[in-house]
Amino acid sequence: MHELSIAESLIKIIREEMAKHGLTKLLNVKIVYGQISAIVPEALETAFEVLTVNTPFEGAKVECEVKPMRVRCRQCGEEFSPAHEERMIMPCPKCATEFGHEIIAGRELYIENIEAE
């Protein structure tokens, strides 16, 4: 479960950001992750909850948002989001090229928002 190590890293980042601003109690955090980043949101939320027991982060709401995979066609440059079932062969909606597209979104993982006091 790599979500545990991800949650540890996110907590470290949140702690550092809160310290910069003199905040001590975490209320809410929004995590954005890419559709192909292999993150299981429920596992990430559970790991975060387990790691924050008896800390100022305990009880904080964790919101996860998924960003869809986006690719750029290697032939014509069209940007599109392939359907889930088309992840191996991704026909471009403009020119029908199926392979070799550049992945431009879908692997991200970042903290979008921290609400604290």
ChimeraX attribute file (.defattr): number of C-alpha atoms within 10 A of each C-alpha:
attribute: neighborCount
match mode: 1-to-1
recipient: residues
	/A:1	10
	/A:2	12
	/A:3	19
	/A:4	17
	/A:5	13
	/A:6	16
	/A:7	21
	/A:8	16
	/A:9	12
	/A:10	18
	/A:11	16
	/A:12	12
	/A:13	13
	/A:14	19
	/A:15	17
	/A:16	13
	/A:17	13
	/A:18	18
	/A:19	11
	/A:20	9
	/A:21	10
	/A:22	11
	/A:23	15
	/A:24	14
	/A:25	17
	/A:26	20
	/A:27	16
	/A:28	16
	/A:29	20
	/A:30	16
	/A:31	20
	/A:32	18
	/A:33	24
	/A:34	19
	/A:35	20
	/A:36	15
	/A:37	15
	/A:38	12
	/A:39	18
	/A:40	14
	/A:41	18
	/A:42	11
	/A:43	15
	/A:44	22
	/A:45	19
	/A:46	15
	/A:47	19
	/A:48	25
	/A:49	17
	/A:50	13
	/A:51	16
	/A:52	17
	/A:53	11
	/A:54	9
	/A:55	11
	/A:56	14
	/A:57	22
	/A:58	16
	/A:59	16
	/A:60	17
	/A:61	16
	/A:62	17
	/A:63	14
	/A:64	18
	/A:65	14
	/A:66	18
	/A:67	17
	/A:68	19
	/A:69	21
	/A:70	19
	/A:71	21
	/A:72	18
	/A:73	24
	/A:74	15
	/A:75	15
	/A:76	13
	/A:77	14
	/A:78	14
	/A:79	18
	/A:80	19
	/A:81	19
	/A:82	18
	/A:83	11
	/A:84	11
	/A:85	8
	/A:86	11
	/A:87	12
	/A:88	10
	/A:89	13
	/A:90	21
	/A:91	18
	/A:92	23
	/A:93	14
	/A:94	13
	/A:95	12
	/A:96	12
	/A:97	16
	/A:98	16
	/A:99	14
	/A:100	13
	/A:101	21
	/A:102	13
	/A:103	15
	/A:104	14
	/A:105	18
	/A:106	19
	/A:107	18
	/A:108	16
	/A:109	18
	/A:110	11
	/A:111	14
	/A:112	13
	/A:113	13
	/A:114	16
	/A:115	14
	/A:116	17
	/A:117	11
